[in-house]
Amino acid sequence: MAILVIPTSAPSVKGPPQGQWTLADWETLPDDGNLYEIINGVLYMTSSPSFFHQHISFNLTRLVGVPAFEQKLARAAYAPVGVIMPECDPVQPDFVLVKWDRADIIHDRRIYGVPDLIIEILSPGNRDYDEEVKLRAYANAGVPEYGIVDPQARQFRLHRWELGVGYADPQIFNAEDTVAFACVPGLTFRVGDLFDDAPDTSL
């Protein structure tokens, strides 16, 4: 199967040729404010997110991560955090949940295994990356639920993994809709609450 490579400025970073990057190479990268990820040996780099992006990330933590932790359903993390799983070594998702009884995959500063939920927040420069490259990589790794927050559309799209299928077409939730995840039963949130009250909505 051909590997889809979205153009990235990462080749300017000193290291092996694209397609040959490893976790060991990633560990040597500078802490320069950029976010680096490796999928199928290809290094991708994104710059610091906008305030609105961080506002949404905070609300994911407030609405999902904190209640999940308080109810001992799951443990949450947000970027930058290294997640190492098949074909992804590593990725640094915007938001991750690991069910409480699977906390053994969290060790040595990273998550070594497949989280129960990954959420990415779209930015103008990463739409193809999150909706194509990461969608395929997360499906191949078997991530049970993959959510995409679309700030421009004020929308949340949820992909659920199915055996023999991978990700089917996503469920689409608009601002007034309520989202729930299989990995944290009983927890819900209104999509619009991710975006409301932001002092700046520039992307």
Secondary structure, 3 states (H helix, E strand, C coil): CCCCCCCCCHHHCCCCCCCCCCHHHHHCCCCCCCEEEEECCEEEEECCCCHHHHHHHHHHHHHHHHHHHHCCCEEEEECCCCEEECCEEEECCCEEEEEHHHHHHEECCEEECCCCEEEEECCCCCHHHHHHHHHHHHHHHCCCEEEEEECCCCEEEEEEEECCCEECCCEEECCCCEEECCCCCCCEEEHHHHCCCCCCCCC
